[in-house]
Amino acid sequence: MMKNNKKVGKRKKALFRLYILLFVFVVSIVTLLYLNDTRKEIVLDFEANLLWEVQQSSKDVSERFKSKFAVLETVQDLISHSYHIGVEAAKSMETSRQRYHMAYLGIVDRNYVYYDSSGDTESDIPHERVDLVLSGKRVVARSNDGKSPDGIIFLSPYWEDGEIVGVICSKYLREDMMEELIDKPQEGTDLIVDVNGEVVFMEDDYKEYMGELSWEKFYAKKVNTKLKEQFDKELMLRGSAVAATKDKSGRQVYFAVSQIEGYPDFFSVRLTSAEVVEKVIQSSMVRIYLLMAFMIALIVCIVFHAVWTYIKNRKEVYKAAYVDQLTGIPSKSKHKLDAQELIDRQVRKYAYVTFDVDNFKYINEMFGYEYGNRILIHIANVLQHFTDEHELVARISADNFAMLLENPGTKEELSKKIKRIFEMIVEYREPEEELNLCSLKFSCGVYEIDEIRDINKIRANANLARAESKKRILDEIVFYDENLKTRRIEERELEFDAEYALENGEFLVYFQPKYDVTSEKIIGAEALVRWNHSTRGMLSPGLFIPVFESNGFIIRLDMYVLEKVCELIEAWLEAGIPPVCISVNLSRTHLYERDLVERLVSIVKKHNVPPEYIEFELTESAFYEETDRLLRVMEEIKKAGFRLSMDDFGSGYSSLNLLRRLPVDVLKLDRVFLEDCDEAEDGIRGKRIVMHVISMAKDLEMEVLAEGVETEGQKDFLQEAKCDMIQGYYYARPMPVKDFEALYNEQTVS
């Protein structure tokens, strides 16, 4: 029995040794294969890094080029108002040349006469480059005539009275430019080349990496034509490419090329030699050999490591699933489980709250994603700090947060509690915290939990209320109710029917006349849209306009109304009827259209309508956001020849500081002004305000139109206040186009 046991033990030991030898053999084969694959991966990674670096370099070069041209524009602005092109203008630039460390700074006139800031009249700028700039282009070129130090010249049109009268040019030494531009994490050298393959500038260590191979030879396809053709194909498709070739001595050279953003005639080139890759490969091979040597010793540790990894992974999986990685508060999944558990217990009465930060994407775009992340972390910290232990908070996604709060019993108390949390987000600061949160605004939806106990339905209802709050400028917090759900269903039906309605002419254009205050005759009209629904009949604009503004359909509807107005004015002109200016509403949604002005101009040109017969109305609420963008769009509309009016002035924003910047022709007073005038107690003060507003608008060279005029007393007061135009039920309600034409023709005949 003992002998048998020994034999069994020996056989087990022999098998164990055999298994070890087999294992070592397999590991050796796998390692060799791995070594080969690793070598390929290292080369691919190296090429990818090289390509990434040259892409970053091209972006840096682009920014530097832009800054150099910005300097030229600044210098030109400084001198063009005081000097004509010539010697005095050039001399006045000497201070700027020294300030910006230029090798030289000067002007070339159309006769190719060069005026240098230092008084020199010689220039190495070829006439053909001057001609190119005189045609309106900017030029970057290498300056290497053998007489002056090697450098880079920047050429930009020189303007006087809106015409190009010459060329303003600057030169920077090659050493200075390379010092500004080159930032190489890896060994290598950099070139900047033009579209013709000429080297604009390069580093001194060029030959160290390129050897006998020149960029010009490669570009001219004198080296490895097949490689060059593949390289050109990738460069054309992606704007960047990477390749490897060999010089005459067989030495391999890696290079990457990327088109410089904004300057398609220039490329950034990064060169390096194969020795750099070999160093990385040799280092990896040493590590692999060491790994083979210690592999057997590590087998014992594998089991322990596997167990430890299993435990660690379970913790990480839990953290990844249930903890928000950015803020550290519970994630959506964890919040859903915890919230459902608390709701099911029914120990307390809860309300479910969801909120987000309005226009958070603009915060990311303006201040960067790191700043935006700091805001999200700050919000999460405040939520944890200022909610009770039996309440829940979570980050659902992006800037969307959720809270399960104890309901104090009334909407007023709950609103007060939520607003206090929002106030603490804005006011509360951790030590050394530098976030600027005073301008944050939130959209918040609340669902008071009652019969519904399913967390998915609860959250959906709160989100529905939150979506509604985004439509209400003044309501930061909106509570869910069944009417909200009903309205949402109706809105969905309207969205579904809108396309059919537009194609089948269900949208009708109505005109409401505008009357001259003195003559009491029609001098214009406002185009309004009505929807004669195929099954529901005539719908109020207040029912469908907000829906279309939220889903973007308002853009098509506004253009449809403009098209109909232009058709009418075109018919008037052909019939010899003197047209009046028609105002068309323009939703703030149009602000995000890049080609808005082009579309407006194309429509009026299509119908041969002079643009001065079209006036675009923008409501005062459009200025709550994107004010600078709106002002730029308004300036473009004015330059196209259209008239502009600001509708509903006084209904909310009423910023006098903004009013002075508005390029509007007409200021439309909201009806609230006239309602104040009718109040017995505040009537005198209300009239004074209206009179001062009218006077102020006239001082700003604006016409004034009062809308919502319904009584003779209001009309008489506006005449006394020297208001220009009146619109309202006192004279006429909105009417079909045919009725307006009849009314207008009757006036014209009489």
C-alpha positions in Angstrom: 0.0 0.0 0.0 2.9 2.3 0.9 4.6 1.4 -2.4 1.5 2.0 -4.4 1.1 5.4 -2.7 4.7 6.3 -3.5 4.2 5.2 -7.2 1.0 7.4 -7.3 3.0 10.3 -5.8 5.8 9.9 -8.3 3.4 9.7 -11.2 1.7 12.9 -9.9 5.0 14.6 -9.6 6.0 13.5 -13.1 2.7 14.7 -14.5 3.2 18.0 -12.6 6.7 18.4 -14.1 5.3 17.6 -17.5 2.5 20.1 -17.1 5.1 22.7 -16.0 7.3 22.0 -19.0 4.2 22.1 -21.3 3.2 25.3 -19.6 6.6 26.9 -20.1 6.7 25.7 -23.8 3.2 27.2 -24.4 4.2 30.4 -22.6 7.4 30.6 -24.7 5.4 30.2 -28.0 2.8 32.7 -26.9 5.5 35.1 -25.8 7.2 35.0 -29.1 4.0 35.6 -30.9 3.1 38.3 -28.5 6.6 39.9 -29.1 5.9 40.1 -32.8 2.4 41.5 -32.3 3.8 43.9 -29.7 6.3 45.2 -32.2 3.6 45.9 -34.7 1.4 47.6 -32.1 4.3 49.8 -30.9 4.9 50.9 -34.5 1.2 51.6 -35.0 1.0 53.5 -31.6 4.1 55.5 -32.6 2.6 56.4 -35.9 -0.7 57.4 -34.2 1.1 59.5 -31.7 3.1 61.1 -34.4 -0.1 61.9 -36.4 -1.7 63.3 -33.3 1.3 65.5 -32.5 1.4 67.0 -36.0 -2.3 67.6 -35.9 -1.9 69.5 -32.6 1.1 71.3 -34.1 -1.0 72.4 -37.2 -3.7 73.8 -34.8 -1.0 75.7 -32.9 0.5 77.0 -36.2 -3.0 78.1 -37.3 -3.6 80.0 -34.1 -0.2 81.7 -34.4 -0.8 82.6 -38.0 -4.2 84.1 -37.0 -2.6 86.1 -34.2 0.1 87.5 -36.6 -2.6 88.7 -39.0 -4.6 90.1 -36.1 -1.6 92.1 -35.2 -1.4 93.4 -38.7 -5.0 94.4 -38.6 -4.5 96.2 -35.3 -1.5 98.1 -36.6 -3.4 99.1 -39.7 -6.4 100.3 -37.7 -4.0 102.5 -35.6 -2.4 104.2 -38.6 -4.9 104.2 -41.4 -7.1 106.8 -39.7 -4.2 109.2 -39.4 -2.0 108.6 -42.4 -2.3 107.8 -46.1 -0.1 105.0 -47.3 3.5 106.2 -47.6 6.6 107.1 -45.6 4.9 108.7 -42.7 2.5 105.8 -42.2 5.4 103.4 -42.3 7.4 105.3 -39.8 4.5 105.5 -37.4 4.6 101.6 -37.2 8.1 101.4 -35.7 6.8 101.3 -32.2 4.5 98.4 -33.1 7.4 96.5 -34.8 9.4 96.7 -31.7 6.5 95.8 -29.4 5.7 92.6 -31.4 9.3 91.7 -32.0 9.2 91.8 -35.8 12.3 91.7 -38.0 10.7 94.3 -40.1 7.2 95.9 -40.6 6.3 97.9 -43.7 3.8 98.8 -46.4 3.8 98.2 -50.2 1.6 100.4 -52.4 0.1 99.4 -55.7 3.2 100.6 -57.5 5.3 98.1 -55.5 7.0 100.9 -53.6 8.0 99.6 -50.2 8.0 101.7 -47.1 9.7 100.2 -44.1 9.1 101.4 -40.5 12.8 101.9 -40.1 13.2 103.9 -43.2 14.5 101.1 -45.5 13.1 101.0 -49.0 14.4 97.6 -50.1 12.2 94.5 -49.9 12.5 90.9 -50.7 8.8 90.5 -51.3 8.1 89.2 -54.9 5.6 91.2 -57.0 3.5 88.1 -57.6 2.8 87.8 -53.8 1.9 91.5 -53.6 -0.5 91.0 -56.5 -2.1 88.1 -54.7 -2.7 90.2 -51.6 -4.0 93.1 -53.6 -6.7 90.7 -54.9 -7.9 90.4 -51.3 -6.1 87.3 -50.0 -3.7 86.9 -47.1 -0.3 85.4 -47.7 2.2 83.6 -45.5 5.6 82.8 -47.1 9.2 82.1 -46.4 11.7 85.0 -46.8 15.1 83.7 -47.7 16.7 85.9 -50.4 20.3 85.4 -49.0 20.5 89.1 -48.1 18.5 89.2 -44.9 18.1 86.7 -42.2 15.9 83.7 -42.9 12.3 84.3 -41.7 8.5 84.2 -42.3 6.6 87.1 -43.9 2.9 87.8 -43.4 1.1 89.8 -46.0 -2.4 91.3 -45.5 -4.5 93.8 -47.6 -4.1 97.4 -46.5 -7.5 99.2 -46.6 -8.3 102.9 -46.9 -11.9 104.1 -47.3 -13.1 100.5 -48.0 -10.6 99.9 -50.8 -7.4 97.9 -50.9 -4.6 100.4 -51.6 -1.6 98.3 -50.7 -0.1 95.6 -48.7 0.9 95.7 -45.0 3.6 93.2 -44.3 5.7 91.9 -41.4 8.6 89.5 -41.0 9.5 87.3 -38.1 12.9 85.6 -37.8 12.8 81.8 -38.3 14.3 81.2 -34.9 11.6 83.2 -33.2 8.8 81.5 -35.1 10.2 78.0 -34.3 10.6 78.9 -30.7 6.9 79.9 -30.6 5.5 77.0 -32.6 7.5 73.8 -31.9 6.5 71.6 -29.0 7.6 68.0 -29.5 6.8 65.4 -26.8 8.8 62.9 -28.9 12.2 63.2 -30.7 11.9 64.6 -34.1 12.0 67.8 -36.2 9.3 70.0 -37.7 8.7 71.6 -41.1 6.1 74.0 -42.4 5.6 73.5 -46.2 3.2 75.0 -48.7 0.9 73.3 -51.2 3.6 73.3 -53.8 5.9 71.3 -51.6 8.2 74.2 -50.8 9.6 74.3 -47.3 8.5 77.6 -45.6 10.7 77.0 -42.6 12.3 74.1 -40.8 14.4 73.4 -37.7 18.2 73.3 -37.7 18.3 69.5 -36.9 16.5 68.7 -40.2 19.3 66.5 -41.7 19.7 64.6 -38.4 16.4 62.9 -39.0 15.9 63.2 -42.8 19.5 62.3 -43.9 19.9 62.5 -47.7 16.2 62.3 -48.3 14.6 65.8 -48.9 11.0 66.7 -48.6 11.0 68.2 -52.1 12.0 64.8 -53.5 9.3 63.0 -51.7 6.7 65.6 -52.7 7.7 65.3 -56.3 7.2 61.5 -56.2 10.9 60.8 -56.8 10.9 58.4 -53.8 8.5 55.4 -53.7 5.8 56.7 -56.0 3.3 54.1 -54.8 3.7 55.2 -51.2 3.4 58.8 -52.2 0.1 58.2 -54.1 -1.4 56.4 -51.1 -0.2 59.2 -48.9 -1.8 61.9 -51.1 -5.1 59.9 -51.1 -5.2 59.8 -47.3 -4.2 63.5 -47.1 -7.0 64.5 -49.4 -9.6 62.4 -47.5 -8.7 63.3 -43.9 -6.5 66.4 -44.1 -3.7 64.5 -42.4 -1.6 61.3 -43.1 1.4 59.4 -41.7 3.9 57.2 -43.6 7.4 55.8 -43.5 10.1 55.6 -46.3 13.8 55.1 -46.6 16.6 57.3 -47.7 19.4 56.2 -50.1 21.4 54.5 -47.2 18.3 52.4 -46.3 17.6 54.3 -43.2 13.9 54.4 -42.4 12.3 57.8 -41.8 8.8 58.4 -40.3 6.9 61.5 -41.1 3.4 62.8 -40.6 1.6 65.7 -42.4 -1.5 67.7 -41.4 -3.2 70.5 -43.2 -3.1 73.8 -41.2 -6.6 74.8 -40.2 -7.8 77.9 -42.0 -4.7 77.9 -44.3 -5.3 75.1 -46.8 -2.1 76.0 -48.7 0.1 75.1 -45.8 1.0 71.9 -44.1 2.7 71.0 -40.8 5.2 68.1 -41.1 6.7 66.1 -38.2 9.8 64.0 -39.0 11.6 61.4 -36.9 13.8 58.4 -37.5 13.3 54.7 -36.9 15.9 54.7 -34.1 13.3 56.3 -31.9 10.9 53.4 -32.4 13.6 50.8 -32.0 14.4 52.3 -28.6 10.8 51.7 -27.5 10.8 48.2 -29.0 14.1 47.2 -27.3 12.7 48.5 -24.0 9.6 46.4 -24.5 11.6 43.3 -25.4 13.6 43.6 -22.2 10.4 43.7 -20.2 9.1 40.7 -22.0 12.2 38.6 -21.4 12.0 39.5 -17.7 8.4 38.5 -17.8 9.4 35.1 -19.2 12.0 34.6 -16.5 9.6 35.3 -13.7 6.6 33.7 -15.2 6.9 30.4 -13.3 7.5 32.2 -10.0 4.4 34.3 -10.6 2.1 31.3 -11.1 1.7 30.9 -7.4 0.6 34.5 -7.1 -2.0 34.2 -9.9 -4.6 32.5 -7.8 -4.3 35.0 -5.0 -4.3 37.9 -7.6 -7.4 36.4 -9.3 -9.3 36.3 -6.0 -8.2 39.8 -5.0 -9.1 41.1 -8.5 -12.5 39.4 -8.2 -13.2 41.2 -5.0 -11.9 44.5 -6.3 -13.9 44.2 -9.5 -17.1 43.6 -7.6 -16.5 46.9 -5.7 -15.7 48.7 -8.9 -18.8 47.3 -10.7 -20.9 48.5 -7.8 -19.3 51.9 -7.9 -19.7 52.2 -11.6 -23.3 51.1 -11.5 -24.5 53.0 -8.4 -22.2 56.0 -8.0 -21.9 59.0 -10.4 -18.3 59.0 -11.4 -18.1 62.8 -11.6 -20.0 64.1 -8.6 -19.8 61.1 -6.2 -23.5 61.2 -5.5 -25.8 58.2 -6.3 -26.3 57.5 -10.0 -29.6 57.1 -11.8 -29.7 53.3 -11.2 -29.0 53.6 -7.5 -31.4 56.4 -7.1 -34.1 54.5 -8.8 -33.8 51.5 -6.4 -33.5 53.7 -3.2 -36.3 56.0 -4.2 -38.6 53.0 -5.0 -37.8 51.5 -1.6 -38.6 54.7 0.3 -41.8 55.3 -1.7 -43.0 51.7 -1.0 -42.4 52.1 2.7 -45.0 55.0 2.9 -43.4 56.2 6.1 -43.3 59.8 4.9 -45.1 61.9 2.3 -42.7 62.7 -0.5 -42.4 64.8 -3.6 -40.2 64.0 -6.6 -38.2 66.9 -8.1 -36.1 67.0 -11.2 -34.2 70.1 -12.4 -31.4 71.1 -14.7 -29.4 74.2 -15.5 -30.7 76.4 -18.3 -28.4 76.7 -21.2 -25.7 74.5 -19.6 -24.2 73.7 -22.9 -23.4 77.4 -23.4 -21.5 77.3 -20.1 -19.4 74.4 -21.4 -18.8 76.2 -24.7 -17.9 79.5 -23.2 -15.9 78.5 -20.1 -14.9 74.9 -21.0 -16.0 71.5 -19.9 -13.7 71.5 -16.8 -15.5 74.6 -15.5 -18.9 73.0 -16.3 -17.9 69.8 -14.4 -16.9 72.0 -11.4 -20.4 73.5 -11.4 -22.0 70.0 -11.5 -19.8 68.9 -8.6 -20.7 72.0 -6.6 -24.4 71.4 -7.2 -24.1 67.8 -6.0 -22.2 68.9 -2.9 -24.9 71.5 -2.0 -27.7 68.9 -2.6 -26.0 66.5 -0.2 -25.3 69.2 2.4 -28.7 70.9 2.4 -31.0 67.9 2.3 -32.1 65.7 5.2 -30.8 62.2 5.7 -34.1 60.6 4.8 -34.2 62.5 1.5 -32.5 61.4 -1.7 -30.4 63.2 -4.3 -28.9 61.9 -7.6 -27.4 63.0 -10.8 -29.5 61.5 -13.6 -27.5 62.6 -16.6 -25.4 65.6 -17.8 -26.8 68.6 -15.8 -30.1 66.8 -14.9 -30.5 66.2 -11.1 -33.2 64.5 -9.1 -34.4 64.8 -5.5 -36.8 62.9 -3.4 -37.9 65.4 -0.8 -40.2 65.2 2.1 -43.3 67.1 1.2 -44.1 69.7 3.9 -47.8 69.6 2.9 -48.5 72.6 0.6 -47.2 73.7 -2.7 -46.1 77.0 -1.3 -44.0 75.4 1.4 -42.5 72.9 -1.0 -41.7 75.6 -3.5 -40.0 77.6 -0.8 -37.9 74.6 0.2 -36.8 74.0 -3.4 -36.0 77.7 -4.0 -34.0 77.7 -0.8 -31.9 74.8 -2.2 -31.4 76.7 -5.5 -30.4 79.8 -3.5 -27.8 77.8 -1.6 -26.4 76.5 -4.9 -25.8 80.1 -6.0 -24.7 81.5 -2.6 -22.9 78.6 -0.9 -19.1 78.5 -1.2 -16.7 75.9 -0.1 -13.4 77.3 1.3 -11.3 78.8 -1.5 -14.1 78.1 -4.0 -13.9 80.5 -7.0 -17.0 79.4 -9.0 -19.2 82.3 -10.3 -22.7 81.0 -10.0 -24.8 84.2 -9.7 -26.2 83.9 -13.3 -27.4 80.3 -13.0 -31.1 79.7 -13.7 -32.9 76.4 -13.2 -35.8 74.6 -14.8 -37.6 72.5 -12.3 -40.5 70.0 -12.3 -42.2 68.6 -9.3 -44.5 65.7 -8.8 -46.3 65.3 -5.4 -46.4 61.5 -4.9 -49.9 60.2 -4.1 -51.6 57.2 -5.7 -48.8 56.5 -8.3 -46.0 54.5 -6.7 -44.0 53.4 -9.7 -40.8 55.4 -9.8 -40.7 55.4 -13.6 -44.1 57.0 -13.9 -43.2 59.4 -11.1 -40.1 60.6 -12.7 -41.8 60.9 -16.1 -44.4 63.2 -14.6 -41.8 65.3 -12.9 -39.8 65.5 -16.2 -43.0 66.6 -18.0 -43.4 69.4 -15.5 -39.7 70.3 -15.9 -40.2 70.6 -19.7 -43.1 72.9 -19.2 -41.0 75.2 -16.9 -38.6 75.7 -19.8 -41.5 77.3 -21.8 -42.3 79.7 -19.0 -39.8 82.4 -18.6 -40.9 83.5 -15.2 -41.8 80.1 -13.7 -38.7 78.4 -12.4 -40.7 75.6 -10.7 -43.7 73.9 -12.3 -45.9 71.3 -10.5 -47.4 68.4 -12.4 -51.1 68.1 -12.8 -53.4 66.2 -15.1 -54.1 69.3 -17.2 -50.4 69.4 -18.0 -50.5 65.8 -19.3 -53.6 66.6 -21.3 -51.9 69.7 -22.8 -48.9 67.6 -23.7 -51.0 65.1 -25.5 -52.7 68.0 -27.4 -49.4 69.5 -28.3 -48.2 66.1 -29.7 -51.3 66.0 -31.8 -50.7 69.5 -33.1 -47.1 68.7 -33.9 -48.3 65.6 -35.8 -50.9 67.7 -37.8 -48.6 70.7 -38.6 -46.9 69.2 -41.6 -50.2 68.2 -43.2 -51.7 71.6 -42.4 -48.9 73.5 -44.1 -49.0 71.4 -47.2 -52.8 71.7 -47.5 -53.2 75.4 -46.9 -54.8 75.2 -43.4 -52.6 78.1 -42.2 -54.2 81.4 -43.1 -52.6 84.8 -43.2 -54.6 87.6 -41.5 -53.8 91.3 -41.5 -54.4 93.8 -38.7 -54.2 97.3 -40.0 -51.9 100.0 -38.6 -53.2 103.5 -38.6 -51.5 106.9 -38.7 -52.3 108.8 -35.5 -52.8 112.1 -37.2 -54.6 111.2 -40.5 -56.3 108.0 -39.0 -55.6 106.3 -42.3 -54.0 102.8 -42.9 -50.3 103.1 -43.4 -49.4 99.4 -42.8 -50.4 96.1 -41.4 -49.2 93.2 -39.3 -49.3 89.8 -40.8 -50.8 87.2 -38.3 -51.2 83.5 -38.8 -54.4 81.5 -38.1 -54.9 77.8 -38.3 -58.2 76.5 -39.8 -57.8 73.0 -38.6 -59.4 70.3 -40.8 -61.3 68.7 -37.8 -61.0 71.2 -34.9 -61.8 74.4 -36.8 -60.1 77.8 -36.2 -57.4 77.5 -33.6 -56.1 80.3 -31.5 -52.4 81.2 -32.1 -51.7 81.0 -28.4 -52.5 77.3 -28.7 -50.1 76.3 -31.4 -47.4 79.0 -31.7 -45.6 78.0 -28.4 -45.6 74.4 -29.5 -44.0 75.3 -32.8 -41.5 77.5 -31.1 -40.4 74.6 -28.9 -40.1 72.0 -31.7 -38.7 74.4 -34.4 -41.6 74.2 -36.8 -42.1 78.0 -36.3 -39.2 78.6 -38.7 -41.1 77.0 -41.6 -44.3 78.7 -40.6 -42.7 82.2 -40.4 -41.2 81.7 -43.9 -44.6 80.6 -45.1 -46.2 83.8 -43.9 -43.4 85.9 -45.4 -43.9 84.1 -48.7 -47.6 84.9 -48.7 -47.0 88.5 -47.8 -44.5 88.9 -50.6 -47.0 87.3 -53.0 -49.6 89.9 -52.0 -47.2 92.9 -52.3 -46.1 91.6 -55.7 -49.7 91.5 -56.9 -50.3 95.1 -55.6 -47.2 96.3 -57.5 -48.3 94.6 -60.7 -51.8 96.1 -60.3 -50.5 99.6 -59.7 -51.8 99.6 -56.1 -49.4 101.6 -53.9 -48.2 99.1 -51.3 -47.8 99.6 -47.6 -45.2 98.2 -45.3 -46.3 94.8 -43.9 -44.7 93.5 -40.6 -44.0 89.8 -40.2 -43.2 88.2 -36.9 -39.8 86.6 -36.5 -39.4 84.0 -33.8 -36.3 84.0 -31.6 -35.8 80.4 -32.9 -34.4 82.0 -36.1 -31.4 83.2 -34.1 -29.8 79.8 -34.5 -30.1 79.8 -38.3 -26.8 80.7 -39.9 -28.4 81.5 -43.3 -31.4 83.4 -42.0 -30.7 86.7 -43.8 -29.9 84.9 -47.1 -33.2 83.1 -46.9 -35.1 86.3 -46.2 -33.4 88.1 -49.1 -34.0 85.2 -51.5 -37.8 85.3 -50.8 -38.3 89.0 -51.4 -36.1 88.8 -54.5 -38.1 85.9 -55.8 -41.2 88.1 -55.8 -39.5 91.4 -56.8 -40.5 93.1 -53.6 -38.4 96.0 -52.4 -37.2 95.1 -48.9 -38.4 98.4 -47.4 -41.9 97.1 -47.7 -41.2 94.3 -45.2 -40.8 94.9 -41.5 -39.7 92.1 -39.1 -41.0 92.1 -35.6 -39.0 90.6 -32.7 -40.7 90.2 -29.4 -39.1 91.6 -26.3 -38.7 88.2 -24.8 -36.2 87.3 -27.5 -33.7 89.4 -25.6 -33.7 87.2 -22.5 -30.9 85.1 -24.0 -28.3 85.4 -26.7 -28.5 89.2 -26.7 -25.3 89.8 -28.6 -26.1 87.2 -31.2 -29.5 88.8 -31.7 -28.0 92.2 -32.2 -25.7 90.9 -34.8 -28.5 89.2 -36.7 -30.6 92.5 -36.5 -27.7 94.5 -37.9 -27.5 92.0 -40.9 -31.2 92.3 -41.5 -31.0 96.1 -41.5 -28.1 96.1 -43.9 -30.3 94.0 -46.3 -32.8 96.9 -46.4 -35.6 95.5 -44.2 -37.3 97.4 -41.4 -37.2 96.2 -37.8 -39.5 96.6 -34.9 -39.4 95.5 -31.3 -42.8 94.0 -30.2 -44.3 93.9 -26.7 -41.9 96.6 -25.4 -42.6 97.0 -21.7 -44.0 93.5 -21.1 -41.0 92.2 -19.2 -37.4 93.0 -20.1 -37.5 96.8 -20.8 -33.8 97.3 -20.5 -33.0 100.9 -21.4 -29.4 100.0 -21.7 -30.4 97.5 -24.4 -32.7 99.9 -26.0 -29.9 102.3 -26.9 -28.2 99.4 -28.8 -31.2 98.2 -30.7 -31.1 98.9 -34.5 -34.9 99.1 -34.7 -37.1 101.4 -36.7 -40.3 101.0 -34.7 -40.9 100.5 -31.0 -44.2 98.8 -30.3 -45.7 99.7 -26.9 -47.3 96.7 -25.1 -51.0 97.1 -24.2 -50.0 97.1 -20.5 -49.0 100.7 -20.9 -52.5 101.7 -22.0 -54.1 99.6 -19.3 -52.1 101.6 -16.7 -53.4 104.8 -18.3 -57.0 103.7 -17.8 -56.5 103.1 -14.1 -58.0 105.9 -12.1 -55.4 105.8 -9.3 -52.3 105.5 -11.5 -53.6 107.0 -14.7 -51.7 110.2 -14.5 -48.4 108.5 -13.7 -49.1 105.9 -16.4 -49.7 108.6 -19.0 -46.5 110.4 -18.0 -44.5 107.2 -18.5 -46.0 106.6 -21.9 -45.2 110.2 -23.0 -41.7 109.9 -21.8 -41.2 106.5 -23.5 -42.5 108.0 -26.8 -40.3 111.0 -26.4 -37.3 108.9 -25.6 -37.9 106.6 -28.7 -38.1 109.7 -30.9 -34.9 111.0 -29.5 -33.4 107.6 -30.5 -34.9 108.1 -34.0 -37.5 105.4 -33.7 -41.1 105.5 -34.6 -43.6 104.4 -32.0 -46.6 102.2 -32.5 -49.1 101.6 -29.7 -50.9 98.2 -29.9 -54.0 97.0 -28.1 -55.8 100.4 -28.5 -59.5 99.7 -27.8 -61.1 103.0 -26.7 -61.5 106.5 -28.0 -59.9 107.8 -24.9 -56.8 105.8 -25.5 -56.7 107.0 -29.1 -57.1 110.7 -28.1 -54.3 110.4 -25.5 -51.9 108.8 -28.0 -52.6 111.7 -30.4 -51.8 114.1 -27.7 -48.6 112.2 -26.8 -47.5 112.4 -30.5 -47.4 108.6 -31.0 -46.9 107.8 -34.6 -49.1 104.7 -35.2 -52.0 102.9 -33.6 -53.0 99.2 -33.9 -56.0 97.7 -32.1 -59.7 96.8 -31.9 -60.7 100.5 -31.8 -60.0 100.7 -35.5 -59.9 97.1 -36.7 -59.5 93.5 -35.6 -57.2 91.0 -37.5 -59.0 90.2 -40.8 -58.6 88.0 -43.8 -56.4 89.4 -46.6 -59.3 90.1 -48.9 -61.1 92.1 -46.3 -58.0 94.2 -45.7 -57.6 94.8 -49.4 -61.2 96.0 -49.6 -60.7 98.3 -46.6 -57.4 99.6 -48.0 -58.7 100.1 -51.5 -61.7 102.0 -50.2 -59.4 104.4 -48.4 -57.2 104.7 -51.5 -60.2 105.6 -53.7 -61.6 108.1 -51.2 
